[in-house]
């Protein structure tokens, strides 16, 4: 689906280095009517180049670039000829790959609100005031000694708060433009997307729905059937709605009552599907099974795993009763995707 979307729309790749804010970067980019995806930082340059990105954003992350097993990306990504914006850890990593030293900050680390002063004109800060309120969170600094970089902005504690390579389209900011604590951060990202990357801004969530519906129809075909697990939450409900729009009666939704839903939620979800979606729904009340399995358990993590395991068992049992099902539709949100797919193979920093 993503390849088809990017074939007709500008595409920005966001490399995940374990940042808790990676999904916020994606949200801010999409708010600017530009399509983007969070991809593993270990993505192969050829695979990314094949998708013809208009730009690359290197996310932040909790590690230090000089630490053992710190997440990294291929230096060849900086050779693709497209603009790159490094944010916090991403700036440090990009600068390191381009010959700079990264060292622990002398004195206190910079965390929280700071005032960045723009010291050199740049397309990144075009149309912005000279003093910017920003949100910083870092314990390392980039040293530009013997490096081919220009300083674009500085704070009281960070002399290189924003930089630009002199001959490559690499920009870096040592603060987080994606969070609300950087009030003008959206304009900084917009400048990167439009003034530096040359994006057209012709993507919208509505266009995503159109592409998703067509893609699901092509994948499933006119005969095969699909099953979708729903929980009553936004992520699974949106997935069910889009998939039902694409497949109609070829889709069956399965909703399992695990006994710990909010009061009246089971009934309200069933009513919503019957009246608003007209989607076939198998509503399974497995309250007794779940409560029996949870009896005597006190540890929250043990309870969570028990609910997850039993849900899979009940869902699979019901799905097997359906005939001709060849596809599973599952909806989730970006924080879950990020935490499930760490940049270095283990659990990412949890949101």
PEURLIN-V325031 format. One record per pair of residues at least 4 apart in sequence whose ideal C-beta (glycine too) atoms are under 6 Angstrom apart, sorted by the first residue. I is the first residue (numbers start at 1). J is the second residue. D is the distance in Angstrom with one decimal. If there is no record, write none. Layout:
# PEURLIN-V325031
<<I;J;D> <I;J;D>>
This chain:
# PEURLIN-V325031
<<1;215;4.4> <2;37;5.8> <4;211;6.0> <5;9;5.9> <5;35;5.8> <5;211;5.1> <6;11;3.7> <6;51;5.4> <9;35;4.8> <9;203;4.5> <10;34;5.6> <10;54;4.6> <10;199;4.4> <10;200;5.9> <11;35;5.6> <11;51;5.9> <11;53;5.1> <12;29;5.5> <12;34;5.8> <12;36;4.0> <12;55;5.1> <13;39;5.4> <13;48;5.8> <13;53;4.6> <13;56;5.0> <14;25;5.4> <14;26;5.7> <14;36;5.6> <14;38;4.8> <14;57;4.7> <14;59;5.9> <15;41;4.5> <15;58;5.2> <15;73;5.6> <16;22;5.1> <16;38;5.1> <16;41;5.8> <16;59;5.6> <16;343;5.3> <17;41;5.2> <17;59;5.2> <17;61;3.5> <17;71;4.6> <17;89;5.4> <17;343;5.2> <18;61;4.2> <18;62;5.9> <18;71;5.8> <18;343;5.0> <18;348;4.9> <18;349;5.3> <19;59;4.2> <19;60;4.1> <19;61;5.0> <20;349;5.2> <20;351;5.5> <21;60;6.0> <21;176;6.0> <21;178;5.6> <22;38;5.4> <22;59;4.5> <22;338;5.5> <23;334;3.6> <23;335;5.5> <24;178;4.4> <25;59;6.0> <25;178;4.6> <26;36;5.3> <26;38;5.6> <28;178;4.8> <28;186;5.9> <28;189;5.3> <29;34;5.3> <29;36;4.2> <32;190;5.2> <32;193;5.4> <33;201;4.1> <33;203;5.4> <33;204;5.9> <34;193;5.2> <34;199;4.9> <34;203;5.9> <35;203;4.3> <39;43;5.0> <41;71;5.3> <41;73;4.5> <41;343;4.6> <43;47;5.8> <43;48;5.2> <45;49;5.9> <45;74;5.2> <45;76;4.1> <45;77;5.3> <49;80;5.5> <53;82;5.7> <54;197;4.5> <54;199;5.4> <55;82;5.5> <55;83;4.6> <55;197;3.7> <56;84;4.7> <57;85;5.0> <58;86;4.3> <58;90;2.7> <58;94;5.8> <59;90;5.5> <60;87;5.2> <60;88;3.6> <60;89;4.6> <61;89;3.9> <62;349;4.9> <63;67;5.4> <63;70;4.5> <64;140;5.6> <65;70;5.5> <65;92;4.9> <65;93;5.1> <65;96;5.3> <65;102;5.1> <66;102;6.0> <71;343;4.0> <71;344;4.9> <73;77;5.5> <75;97;4.7> <83;169;4.1> <83;196;4.8> <83;197;5.0> <84;170;4.8> <85;171;5.0> <85;192;5.0> <86;90;3.6> <86;91;3.6> <86;94;3.9> <86;172;4.0> <87;173;5.9> <88;138;5.6> <91;172;3.0> <91;174;5.7> <92;102;4.8> <92;140;5.9> <92;142;5.7> <94;170;5.6> <94;172;5.7> <95;100;4.0> <95;142;4.6> <96;100;5.9> <96;102;5.3> <99;147;5.6> <100;142;5.4> <100;147;4.3> <101;143;4.3> <102;140;5.3> <102;142;5.6> <103;143;5.9> <104;140;5.8> <105;109;5.3> <105;139;5.6> <105;141;4.9> <109;139;3.8> <110;136;4.3> <110;138;5.8> <110;157;4.6> <110;158;5.6> <111;137;5.2> <114;134;5.5> <114;136;4.7> <114;155;4.5> <115;131;5.8> <116;132;4.6> <116;134;4.8> <116;153;4.6> <116;155;5.2> <116;161;4.9> <117;131;5.7> <117;154;5.8> <118;125;5.1> <118;130;5.1> <118;153;4.9> <119;151;6.0> <119;154;5.9> <120;150;5.8> <120;152;5.1> <122;152;4.9> <122;164;5.9> <123;191;6.0> <123;195;4.3> <123;196;5.3> <124;171;5.4> <124;191;5.4> <126;191;5.4> <126;195;5.8> <128;184;5.8> <132;184;5.8> <133;183;5.7> <134;175;3.9> <134;182;4.8> <135;175;5.9> <135;176;5.0> <135;179;5.1> <135;181;3.6> <135;182;4.9> <136;175;4.6> <142;160;5.1> <144;149;4.9> <144;160;5.7> <148;166;4.5> <149;163;4.7> <149;165;5.6> <150;164;5.1> <151;160;5.5> <151;163;5.9> <152;162;4.0> <152;164;5.6> <153;161;4.6> <153;162;3.7> <154;159;5.0> <154;161;5.0> <155;161;4.8> <158;174;5.4> <161;174;4.8> <162;173;4.7> <163;172;4.8> <164;171;5.2> <165;170;4.2> <177;182;5.2> <177;185;3.2> <177;188;4.4> <177;189;5.5> <178;185;6.0> <190;194;5.8> <191;195;4.8> <192;196;5.0> <193;197;5.3> <193;199;4.6> <194;199;5.6> <203;207;5.8> <211;215;6.0> <212;242;5.3> <213;245;5.4> <213;246;4.4> <216;243;5.9> <216;246;3.8> <217;246;4.9> <220;224;5.2> <220;226;5.8> <220;247;6.0> <220;327;5.4> <224;326;4.4> <225;250;5.0> <225;324;4.7> <225;325;4.8> <226;247;6.0> <226;251;5.1> <226;327;3.9> <226;329;5.5> <227;252;5.4> <227;319;5.0> <227;325;5.1> <227;328;5.9> <228;240;4.9> <228;243;5.6> <228;253;4.8> <228;329;3.9> <229;254;5.5> <229;315;5.7> <230;236;4.5> <230;240;5.2> <230;253;5.0> <230;255;4.9> <231;236;4.9> <232;265;5.6> <232;269;4.2> <235;331;4.2> <235;332;5.3> <235;333;5.0> <236;331;4.5> <238;331;5.9> <239;243;6.0> <239;329;5.5> <239;331;2.9> <240;244;5.9> <240;253;5.2> <243;247;5.9> <243;251;5.4> <243;329;4.6> <244;251;5.2> <244;277;5.9> <244;279;4.4> <247;251;4.4> <252;280;4.7> <252;322;5.7> <253;279;5.5> <253;281;4.7> <254;282;4.9> <254;315;5.9> <254;318;5.2> <255;269;5.9> <255;283;4.9> <256;284;4.9> <256;286;5.6> <256;311;5.8> <256;314;5.2> <257;266;4.6> <257;285;4.5> <257;287;5.6> <258;290;4.6> <258;307;5.7> <259;287;3.7> <259;290;4.1> <259;291;4.8> <261;265;4.2> <261;266;5.5> <264;268;5.6> <270;283;4.9> <271;275;5.9> <272;276;5.2> <273;277;4.9> <273;279;5.6> <273;281;4.4> <282;318;5.8> <284;318;5.7> <286;290;5.8> <286;314;5.0> <290;310;5.8> <293;306;5.3> <293;310;5.4> <294;303;5.9> <294;306;6.0> <297;302;5.2> <297;303;5.3> <311;315;5.9> <332;336;4.5> <335;351;4.3> <336;340;6.0> <338;348;5.5> <339;348;5.1> <339;350;5.7> <342;346;5.1> <342;347;5.8> <342;348;4.2>>
